[in-house]
Amino acid sequence: MSRTPRAPLTYADDAPEGHVALLGFRSTAEEAQGVAYLVRWLVEHERIDPNDIGILFRGDYQSRFSHPIRKQLEVAGIPVVDSQRAKRLMEEADTRRLLATLQLLVNPTDSLAWWSLMHLQSGIGSAAVDYILGLAHEGGTTFGRATAANAPDFPGLSKSLSARMEKLWREVTTTIDQLAPDLPKKSDGWGALVAGFVAAGRLPTCSDELLTAIAETDEEDDGVPFEEFVARFGLRLREHVEADQTGVRCMTMAASKGLTMRACVVVGVEDDLIPRPGEDLNEERRLLYVAMTRAREHLVLTWVERRQGPAARSGRTNVGRRHASDLLRGGPVESQRGTDFIANL
């Protein structure tokens, strides 16, 4: 299905003064230094809050594009939002153990919760998991129900593994049985309540960072049942951790959709990155359009002649000398040497 062509973009009568530039750099390191200098200039000269500055990438697998820029921003003393902070917090063993226990408070035969606890428990691991999976398959039931049906003895396991499984089972079920009677039907402060149980040793321990985040996730509870709090726990924890940070935001072009910022730097606007080889050209063009229209006052796009490090493997391999994206060819802004542009700010 064809789309109706968009009307050409024009300046609004009340549009603020700003910059639009396409900057070419010789290397990945030169680009990172240039972007950091540019951001510092925006903060110090244009008085733009770091929270209102975004750095966008076509993709950022394993932080291959954002890492060198983050390092240079740190050197320049510019705060940067850690986009991986929430992910790391959710992947910590203590976080996973606590979340699994909360899930079992809602449903004592929750399969994912028991699977997680077995994987997290030293000395149990895959042997016990495979054993429970086999029992579940034979009995036509779920992993969680098979766990409950064979507890606490877990016949068929070796004596030592059976003992470890029994210990895990008794510890978890004791926690649930002792805590369940103290849970109200509804609360507008589940986060504070859970944090209090952790502090009192009635729930698995966790890091101070997680404990603080849990206690501060009550703003939207508004009397919801415990089941709903647990179901939304992971998502709201991520949202809270991300909202609690201040600084320049590094994100992909796709993730920036719907956001606007006073200043936006779009990094890696070069062939083999945008458009990506083999991708639909119209979709790639629309994605770049989304990125470019995030900026309200200052828009800078960068490209690099030769990328080094992990980013060099992005796009087509062994591309040699890179060029500014063909999607910008014939546009109103010509590419210029990035170092010269920055020197003239």
C-alpha positions, 0 to 999 in steps of 0.5 A: 500500500503506497503512502501519500507523499509528505509536503516539503518541510518548511520552517515555522514562523516562530522557530527558534534560532539554532544549528543544522549541520552534517559533520564528517570525521576521520575516525571513531575517536575523532567523532567521539571527541567532537560529539563530547565537545559539541555537547559541552558547548551546548550545555555551557554556551547555549545553556541547554540542560543535559536532560534536553540533549539526545544522542541517537544511533541507528543501532547500538548492539553491545554499546559499540557506538555509544561506548566511546562517546560516553567515555568522552562525555565522562571526561568532559564532565557531562552526565549521561543517562545509563541506559543499561542500569535498569537492565543490570539491576534486573539481571542481578541474582538478588533481584531475580531471587526476590522477584521469584519469591514475590511471584510465588506469594501470588502463585505457589506453583509459578513455573518461571519462579521455581525455575529461576530459584533452582538456577540461582541456587548453588549446587542445583542447576540444570540437573534438577531442572531437567529432572522436574521437566521430565516429570512435568512432561510425563505427568502432563503438567506444569514445571511448577506443579511438578515441583510441588507434587514431588516436594520435599523428597524429590525421589529419583534424584541423588541423595545430595541433590535431593537434600539441596532441593529439599532445603530450597523448597523448605526455605521458600515455602516457609518464607511464603507461609509466614509472610502471606498472612501479613499481606493486606488485600490492597495497598497504596504502598506495596513498594514500601511494604516489600522494602520493609519485609526485606529490611526485616529479613522476611524476604530475600536480601537485595542491594541498597540500590534495589531496596531504594528503588522498590520503596519509591515505586508507590506513586501509582499503586492507588490501592491495587491488589498485590497480584497486580503490583507483582505483575507490573513490578519489573516494568515499573522498576525499569521505568523508575530507575530510568526516570530517576537519572539525569543527563544526556540520553543515548538511544537508538533512532527507533527508541526516540520516536515520540520524544523531542529535545532541544538538541539532538546529535545523530551519530553514524549517518553513513552508508552501510549504517543508514540505510542498512544493507538489505533493508527496505529503503523507504523504512530506512528513510522514515527512520532517519526522518524520525531521528532528525525531527526529534530536535527543536533547536539544534540538529547535528548529524555525524559520519566517519570516514573509517570506523575502528573497533567493534563499530567497524563491523557494523553494516557491510564488512570491509567497507573501506572508506565510508561516506555520508548517507545517500539518504542525505544526498541533494539535501540543503545541508552539505557535509563539512569537516567536523573538527573545523565546525567545532573549532568555529563554534 
